[in-house]
Amino acid sequence: MTTKPEQLLISLCMIVKNEADNLARCLRSVRGTVDEIIIVDTGSTDATRQIARSFGARIINYPWNGDFAAARNAGLALAQGTWILVLDADEELEPGSREDLLVCAKHTEYEAFFVRIHNHQGTERASQTLTVNPILRMFKNRPNYRFSGIIHEQIAAVIVQETPDAAMHMGTVIVHHYGYADGVVEQKDKISRNLGLLKQQLEQSPGDAFQHFNLAVEYMRLGDYGQALEHIGTSLNLAEPGTSYVHLLYKYKVRCLAVTGDYPGALEACGQGSTLFPDYSDLHHLKGALLLQVSALAEAKTALCRALEIGASPPLYHTESGLGTYLTHTLLGQVCQQLGEAQEAAACFTRAAQLQPDPWPLIPRLTRLFKCTGREPELHGWLAGQLPGILTEQRQELLRLLVRDGCYTAAAAVVGGGAAAGEMARGAGDMDGTAQSAGVMEAAVRDAGEMDGTAQSAGVMEAVVRDAGAVDGAAQSAGVMEAAVRDAGAVDGAAQSAGVMDAAVRDAGAVDDAGPVVPPAADLLKLLQRAEAASAAELGFDDITALLNHPAVVPADRNTSLPLSAVAAAVRPWILLADKVLATLATSAMYSPAATAARLTLPLPGSAD
């Protein structure tokens, strides 16, 4: 009596060509999860086939004929599993999703499962996720389920056509994709290849809404937004109601119109899309960014708050990491800053830093805001309570940033462990109400956290967000700077060359060979205290340069991969002198608002400063 062979559960089907650099990672990620591996090789000349064999794969030699669907279907025809799983070589299954995939395979009441494709900026799983796309990647192995389309081949429509009542499930399985990482696109020349195949496909089926959508995407990647808009419009006209990518068509329409400067058109498209997809936080975020561009600050705040109420877009939407969470908090912080709502702005920047995979880019904004709104003495305690990792893991970078941005009180607190800031602030008489303000801001951050949905990271609107950081009123700021230059006339050459910092160095014993050796930190602390106490007329270029180049700020053994550029070395002291003058003007009722705005818009220290 012969035993019936056990039915295989999951068959992995792939098409590859010259993927020796990626294939092993992909196959390792599904080891123990799939029951068979079928690889259609379309002409590899590297070690792809040897690697596939080492994982026990069945290899099909398939000469490339320009048709992705045909190549995929060649593998499907040989699959023995109950389910077909489709992956590309530049993808890998999230380790934590292996069990989830097996659970999905037990639910035979479904015909197919969507997975979450995380598209990465880099080529490692730890690199930043740019977009998250729900894509159908596992389906029942039925002979009538076959891919269609010579490029961007699809199977969902075929399944629905063959099984009209087919149930499909949006699963929690995550697949990481690296094929569009920096440099990889150019290396594989994907855009040129895709354009040629898509045009060929449209010649065969000019009314294919999906291929018009794909062609629009390729033109966007080329920067040809006019052509992209043409195909977006055609796709919107052809797409059936309920088509899975219509929300993305509206989002891309907004982006194309925004980058070409048609803000009214982009806002109109936002409204149309939000009406159809009210829970798509990406559109609310983009609306907020556009309104900020046109200085409609109150309306921008409303749109961004709506995005935060939704949180990260629900799983059925294609989205970008950070929209509805940390990127939206960052943009809302910029809006609040321009509205003069400093405490709320600080709360937003803090919440963004707490949610962002790498919080450091938010720290310069946060420290600048504390400094320019009179709350610098609170900064050390604020970071200790809200972002402790910055103080414990990036202390040297923080000290360098604070010194290079003229936050002498906060820098002294880092050097002295927090105590120095209180002493400096009490000496200046600036500590009134600090505890109360800190309490208000902590509550604001808690409130900001409650606005998040599910906390879960480019494109044209990233540039919109960056550009939106500029504060209106440049002419007004310029006027303040002219006044600052006039008022700074007391800073004569003698003060610049000698200055109070020379005295500080002498007092610290740093230039007295016969005196005691002073630890660099103690020396720096005295210099910081003198710099904070000095008036704009007393502080000179050489004084600030001495601080910027102090060994406790720039240790001799630090990583010099980003040395201080000659331009930065020449310009940064002048920026700090201008800030010192503006800080003096900010105490004047006449100049205060404009002076504070001007201080906020001074260039932030860069990574090479």
C-alpha positions in Angstrom: 0.0 0.0 0.0 1.5 3.3 -1.0 1.3 6.4 1.2 -0.2 9.5 -0.4 2.4 12.2 -0.3 1.7 15.0 2.2 0.2 18.1 0.6 2.7 21.0 0.5 1.4 24.1 2.2 3.2 27.1 0.7 5.2 27.3 -2.6 7.5 30.3 -3.0 7.6 31.3 -6.7 10.2 33.9 -7.9 11.6 35.2 -11.2 15.3 36.3 -11.1 18.2 37.5 -13.2 21.7 38.2 -11.8 20.5 38.5 -8.2 23.5 36.9 -6.5 23.9 39.9 -4.2 20.3 39.6 -2.9 18.9 36.1 -3.4 20.5 34.4 -0.3 19.0 37.0 2.0 15.6 36.5 0.6 15.7 32.7 0.7 17.1 32.7 4.3 14.1 34.8 5.4 11.6 32.1 4.4 13.6 29.1 5.5 11.3 26.9 7.5 8.2 28.8 6.4 7.8 27.7 2.7 7.7 24.1 1.6 9.1 24.5 -1.8 11.0 27.1 -3.8 10.5 27.5 -7.5 12.8 30.0 -9.3 12.4 31.1 -12.9 15.8 32.3 -14.1 15.6 34.6 -17.1 19.3 34.5 -18.0 21.6 34.9 -15.0 25.3 35.1 -15.7 26.5 35.4 -12.1 26.1 32.9 -9.2 22.3 33.2 -8.9 21.6 29.6 -9.9 24.3 28.1 -7.6 22.8 30.1 -4.6 19.3 29.0 -5.5 20.4 25.3 -5.6 22.1 25.6 -2.2 18.6 26.4 -0.8 17.1 23.4 -2.5 15.2 25.4 -5.1 13.8 24.0 -8.3 15.2 26.2 -11.2 13.5 26.8 -14.5 15.5 28.3 -17.3 13.3 30.7 -19.1 14.7 32.9 -21.9 13.5 36.5 -21.3 10.8 37.6 -23.7 9.9 41.0 -22.3 6.8 39.7 -20.5 6.9 39.5 -16.6 3.5 37.8 -16.3 4.6 35.0 -18.6 7.7 34.4 -16.6 5.8 34.3 -13.4 3.2 32.0 -14.8 5.9 29.5 -15.8 6.8 29.1 -12.2 3.1 28.9 -11.0 2.5 26.0 -13.4 4.9 23.8 -11.5 3.9 24.7 -8.0 2.6 21.9 -5.7 1.6 23.9 -2.6 -1.9 24.9 -1.5 -0.8 28.5 -1.5 1.5 30.5 -3.8 3.8 33.1 -2.2 5.4 35.6 -4.5 8.6 37.5 -3.6 11.3 39.3 -5.5 15.0 38.7 -4.9 15.5 42.2 -3.4 12.9 41.5 -0.7 12.9 39.6 2.5 10.2 38.4 4.9 10.2 40.1 8.3 11.4 37.6 10.9 8.4 38.3 13.1 6.0 37.6 10.2 7.0 34.0 9.6 4.4 32.6 12.1 1.8 35.2 10.8 2.3 33.8 7.3 1.7 30.2 8.5 -1.4 31.3 10.4 -2.7 33.0 7.2 -2.2 29.7 5.3 -4.5 27.9 7.7 -7.4 30.2 6.8 -8.7 28.5 3.7 -11.9 30.5 3.7 -9.8 33.3 2.0 -8.7 33.2 -1.6 -5.8 35.6 -1.2 -3.8 37.7 1.3 -2.4 41.2 1.1 1.0 41.8 2.8 2.6 45.1 3.8 5.5 45.9 1.6 8.0 48.3 3.4 10.1 50.1 0.7 13.4 51.1 2.2 15.8 53.9 1.5 18.8 51.7 2.1 19.7 48.1 1.5 19.3 46.9 5.1 16.2 46.1 7.2 17.3 48.7 9.7 17.3 51.5 7.1 14.5 54.0 6.9 11.2 52.9 5.5 10.0 55.4 3.0 6.6 54.0 2.0 4.3 51.1 3.0 2.2 49.5 0.3 -0.5 46.8 0.7 0.1 44.3 -2.1 -1.5 40.9 -2.8 1.3 38.4 -2.5 -0.2 35.1 -1.3 -3.1 33.3 -3.0 -4.7 29.9 -3.6 -2.9 27.7 -6.1 -5.6 27.3 -8.7 -4.9 26.6 -12.4 -7.0 29.5 -13.5 -5.2 32.0 -11.3 -2.5 33.4 -13.5 -0.7 36.8 -13.8 -1.6 39.3 -16.5 0.4 42.3 -17.8 3.8 42.4 -19.4 4.9 44.8 -16.6 3.6 45.5 -13.1 1.9 42.1 -13.5 -1.3 41.7 -11.5 -3.3 38.8 -10.2 -6.0 40.4 -8.0 -8.2 41.3 -10.9 -7.9 37.8 -12.3 -8.9 36.2 -9.0 -12.0 38.5 -8.7 -12.9 37.7 -12.4 -12.6 33.9 -11.9 -14.1 33.9 -8.4 -16.4 36.9 -8.0 -17.2 36.2 -4.4 -13.5 35.7 -3.5 -12.7 36.8 0.1 -9.3 38.5 0.4 -7.7 39.5 3.7 -5.4 42.4 4.7 -2.8 40.5 6.7 -0.2 41.8 9.1 2.7 40.1 7.3 5.6 42.5 6.5 8.0 42.2 3.6 11.0 44.5 3.3 11.9 45.7 -0.2 15.2 47.3 -1.2 14.9 47.5 -5.0 14.3 51.3 -5.0 17.1 52.1 -2.5 19.5 55.0 -3.3 21.6 54.0 -6.3 19.8 50.8 -7.0 17.3 52.3 -9.4 20.1 53.8 -11.5 22.1 50.6 -11.4 19.2 48.6 -12.8 18.0 51.3 -15.1 14.4 50.4 -14.0 12.8 53.6 -15.1 13.9 53.3 -18.7 12.9 49.6 -18.8 9.6 50.2 -17.2 8.7 53.1 -19.6 9.3 51.0 -22.6 7.3 48.0 -21.4 4.4 50.2 -20.1 4.1 52.0 -23.5 4.1 48.6 -25.2 1.3 47.4 -22.8 -0.8 50.5 -23.5 -0.5 50.0 -27.2 -2.2 46.6 -26.6 -4.8 47.9 -24.1 -5.1 51.8 -24.2 -8.0 51.7 -21.8 -6.1 50.0 -19.0 -6.4 52.4 -16.0 -3.8 50.5 -14.0 -1.1 50.9 -16.6 -1.8 54.6 -17.0 -1.3 54.8 -13.2 2.0 53.0 -13.5 3.1 55.2 -16.4 2.3 58.3 -14.2 4.5 56.9 -11.5 7.5 56.5 -13.8 7.1 60.0 -15.2 7.0 61.3 -11.6 10.3 59.5 -11.0 11.8 61.2 -14.1 10.5 64.6 -12.9 8.2 65.0 -15.9 5.1 66.1 -13.9 3.2 67.3 -16.9 3.2 63.8 -18.4 2.5 62.3 -15.0 -0.6 64.5 -14.6 -1.9 63.5 -18.0 -1.8 59.8 -17.2 -3.2 60.4 -13.6 -6.2 62.1 -15.2 -6.7 59.3 -17.7 -6.4 56.7 -15.0 -9.0 58.5 -12.7 -11.4 58.7 -15.6 -11.0 55.0 -16.5 -10.8 53.4 -13.0 -13.8 51.6 -11.7 -15.3 52.8 -8.3 -13.6 51.0 -5.5 -10.3 50.4 -7.4 -7.6 49.8 -4.8 -5.2 52.5 -6.0 -7.5 55.5 -6.6 -6.5 57.1 -3.3 -3.0 57.0 -4.5 -3.9 58.7 -7.8 -5.3 61.7 -5.8 -2.2 61.8 -3.6 0.1 61.8 -6.7 -2.1 64.4 -8.4 -1.6 66.7 -5.3 2.2 66.2 -5.4 2.5 66.9 -9.1 0.4 70.1 -8.9 2.3 71.2 -5.8 5.8 70.8 -7.4 4.7 72.8 -10.4 3.5 75.6 -8.2 -0.2 75.1 -8.7 -1.2 75.3 -5.0 -4.9 76.1 -5.6 -5.1 73.1 -7.9 -3.3 70.9 -5.4 -5.6 72.0 -2.6 -8.6 71.3 -4.7 -7.3 67.8 -5.4 -6.7 67.3 -1.7 -10.3 68.2 -1.0 -11.6 65.8 -3.7 -9.4 63.0 -2.4 -10.3 63.6 1.3 -14.0 63.6 0.5 -13.7 60.1 -1.0 -11.1 58.9 1.5 -11.7 60.8 4.8 -9.5 58.5 6.8 -6.5 58.8 4.5 -4.1 60.8 6.8 -1.6 61.3 4.0 -4.0 63.7 2.2 -4.7 65.7 5.4 -0.9 66.0 6.0 -0.3 67.2 2.4 -3.2 69.7 2.8 -1.5 71.1 5.9 1.8 71.4 4.1 0.2 73.2 1.2 -1.7 75.6 3.5 1.5 76.4 5.3 3.1 77.2 1.9 0.5 79.8 1.3 0.6 81.1 4.9 -2.9 79.9 5.8 -1.6 79.0 9.2 -4.8 78.4 11.1 -6.2 76.2 8.4 -2.9 74.3 8.1 -3.1 73.6 11.8 -6.6 72.2 11.5 -5.6 69.9 8.6 -2.5 68.6 10.5 -4.5 68.0 13.7 -6.9 66.0 11.7 -4.1 63.9 10.3 -2.8 63.2 13.8 -6.3 62.3 15.0 -6.3 59.6 12.3 -2.7 58.5 12.9 -0.9 56.3 10.5 -3.2 55.5 7.5 -5.2 52.3 7.8 -3.6 49.2 6.2 -5.6 49.3 3.0 -3.9 52.6 2.0 -0.5 53.1 0.4 1.3 55.5 2.8 4.6 57.0 3.8 6.2 56.4 7.1 5.7 59.3 9.5 2.6 60.8 7.9 0.0 61.0 10.6 2.7 60.5 13.2 6.2 62.1 13.5 6.4 63.9 10.2 3.0 65.5 10.9 4.1 66.5 14.4 7.2 68.1 12.9 5.1 70.1 10.4 2.6 71.1 13.1 5.5 72.3 15.2 6.6 74.6 12.4 3.0 75.9 12.1 2.7 76.6 15.8 6.1 78.3 15.8 5.0 80.7 13.1 1.7 81.3 15.0 3.7 82.3 18.0 2.5 79.2 20.0 6.0 78.4 21.3 5.0 75.9 24.0 2.8 73.9 21.6 5.6 74.0 19.0 8.1 72.6 21.5 5.6 69.9 22.5 5.2 68.9 18.8 8.9 68.8 18.1 9.4 66.7 21.2 6.7 64.3 20.3 8.1 64.0 16.8 11.5 63.2 18.2 10.0 60.6 20.5 8.3 58.8 17.6 11.0 59.2 14.9 13.4 56.3 14.4 16.3 58.8 14.5 15.3 61.7 16.8 18.5 63.8 16.3 17.3 65.9 13.3 14.6 67.4 15.6 17.0 68.4 18.4 18.4 71.6 16.6 14.9 72.9 16.1 14.0 72.2 19.7 17.1 73.7 21.2 16.7 76.8 19.0 13.1 77.2 20.1 13.9 77.0 23.8 16.7 79.5 23.4 14.7 82.1 21.4 11.7 82.0 23.7 13.5 82.5 26.9 13.3 78.9 28.1 16.9 77.8 27.6 17.5 77.1 31.4 14.7 74.5 31.2 16.3 72.6 28.2 18.5 70.2 30.1 15.7 69.1 32.4 13.3 68.9 29.5 15.6 66.6 27.6 16.2 64.5 30.7 12.5 64.0 31.2 11.3 63.7 27.6 14.3 62.5 25.5 16.8 61.0 27.9 18.7 59.1 25.2 20.0 62.4 23.8 21.7 63.2 27.1 23.0 59.7 27.7 23.9 58.5 24.2 24.6 61.7 22.3 25.9 63.9 25.0 29.0 65.0 22.9 26.9 65.8 19.9 24.5 67.7 22.0 27.2 69.8 23.6 28.7 70.6 20.2 25.3 71.6 18.9 24.6 73.9 21.9 27.9 75.7 21.7 27.6 76.1 17.9 24.1 77.5 18.3 25.0 79.9 21.1 23.0 78.0 23.8 25.7 78.7 26.4 23.4 78.2 29.4 22.2 74.8 28.2 25.7 73.8 27.2 26.9 74.7 30.7 24.2 72.4 32.0 25.5 69.5 29.9 29.0 70.1 31.1 28.0 70.5 34.7 25.3 67.9 34.8 22.4 70.3 35.0 23.4 72.4 38.0 25.4 75.0 36.1 22.3 76.1 34.1 20.4 77.0 37.3 23.3 78.9 38.6 23.7 80.9 35.4 20.0 81.6 35.1 19.7 82.7 38.7 22.6 85.1 38.2 20.7 86.5 35.2 17.4 86.6 37.0 15.7 84.5 34.4 14.4 81.6 36.4 10.9 83.0 37.4 8.1 80.7 36.4 10.4 78.0 35.1 8.8 75.1 36.9 5.3 76.3 35.9 6.4 76.6 32.2 7.9 73.1 32.3 4.7 71.7 33.8 2.7 73.3 31.0 5.0 72.0 28.3 5.0 68.4 29.8 1.2 68.5 29.6 1.4 69.7 26.1 3.6 66.8 25.1 1.2 64.4 26.7 -1.7 66.0 24.8 0.4 65.8 21.6 0.9 62.1 22.3 -2.8 61.5 22.7 -3.3 63.0 19.2 -1.4 60.1 17.7 -3.1 57.2 16.1 -1.0 54.1 15.7 2.6 55.2 15.9 4.5 53.8 13.0 9.0 56.9 7.5 9.7 61.0 0.0 9.1 62.7 -2.7 7.9 66.2 -3.6 6.2 67.0 -0.4 9.3 66.4 1.7 10.7 69.4 -0.2 7.5 71.2 0.5 7.9 70.5 4.2 11.5 71.6 4.2 10.6 74.8 2.3 7.8 75.4 4.7 10.2 75.9 7.5 10.9 79.5 6.4 9.3 82.1 8.6 7.4 84.8 6.7 8.5 88.4 7.2 12.0 88.2 5.8 11.9 91.9 5.1 11.0 92.6 8.7 13.8 90.4 9.9 16.2 92.1 7.5 15.1 95.4 9.1 15.8 94.1 12.6 19.2 92.9 11.4 20.0 96.4 10.0 19.2 97.8 13.4 21.3 95.2 15.1 24.2 96.1 12.9 23.8 99.7 13.8 23.5 99.0 17.5 26.5 96.7 17.4 28.7 99.5 16.4 30.2 99.4 19.9 31.8 96.1 19.0 35.1 97.7 17.9 38.2 95.9 16.7 39.8 96.0 20.1 36.9 94.2 21.7 36.9 91.6 19.0 40.5 90.9 19.3 40.7 90.9 23.1 37.2 90.4 24.5 36.0 89.0 27.7 36.9 85.5 26.6 40.6 86.2 26.8 40.1 87.2 30.4 38.1 84.0 30.9 41.0 81.9 29.6 43.4 83.7 31.8 41.2 83.3 34.8 40.9 79.6 34.0 44.7 79.2 34.0 44.6 77.9 30.4 47.3 80.3 29.2 49.3 80.4 32.4 52.0 77.7 32.0 53.0 78.2 35.7 49.5 77.8 37.0 47.6 74.7 37.8 46.3 72.4 35.0 42.6 73.0 34.6 40.4 70.1 33.3 39.0 70.9 29.8 35.4 70.6 31.1 36.0 73.1 33.9 37.7 75.4 31.5 34.8 75.2 29.1 32.3 75.8 31.9 34.0 79.1 32.8 34.1 80.2 29.1 30.4 79.4 28.7 29.5 81.3 31.8 31.5 84.4 30.6 30.0 84.1 27.1 26.5 84.1 28.5 27.1 87.0 30.8 28.9 89.1 28.2 27.1 91.8 26.3 27.0 92.0 22.5 29.6 94.8 22.6 31.9 92.7 24.8 31.8 89.5 22.9 34.2 89.2 19.9 34.8 86.9 16.9 37.9 85.4 18.4 36.0 84.8 21.7 33.4 82.7 19.9 36.0 80.9 17.8 37.8 79.9 21.0 34.5 78.3 22.2 33.8 76.6 18.9 37.2 75.0 18.8 37.5 74.2 22.5 38.9 70.6 23.0 36.0 69.7 25.2 33.6 70.6 22.3 35.7 69.1 19.5 37.8 66.3 21.2 41.0 65.4 19.5 39.9 61.7 19.1 36.4 62.6 17.6 35.4 61.2 14.3 36.7 63.5 11.7 34.8 62.2 8.8 32.9 65.5 8.8 35.5 68.1 9.6 34.5 71.7 10.1 34.5 73.3 6.7 36.4 76.5 6.1 33.2 78.3 5.2 31.4 77.1 8.4 34.4 78.1 10.5 34.3 81.6 9.1 30.5 82.1 9.1 29.3 80.5 12.3 31.0 83.0 14.7 29.3 85.9 12.8 25.9 84.1 13.1 26.4 83.8 16.8 27.4 87.4 17.1 24.2 88.4 15.2 22.2 86.2 17.5 23.7 87.9 20.6 22.7 91.3 19.2 19.2 90.1 18.4 18.8 88.6 21.8 19.5 92.1 23.2 16.9 93.7 20.9 14.4 91.0 21.9 14.2 92.6 25.3 12.9 95.8 23.7 9.1 96.1 23.4 9.6 97.7 20.0 11.9 95.1 18.5 10.9 92.0 20.5 8.6 90.1 18.0 10.7 90.7 14.9 14.0 90.1 16.8 12.7 86.7 18.1 11.5 85.8 14.6 14.9 86.7 13.1 16.7 84.6 15.7 14.5 81.6 14.8 15.4 81.9 11.1 19.2 82.2 11.6 20.8 79.2 9.9 20.9 76.1 12.2 24.2 74.4 12.7 24.7 71.7 10.1 26.3 68.3 10.5 29.6 69.7 9.2 29.5 72.9 11.3 
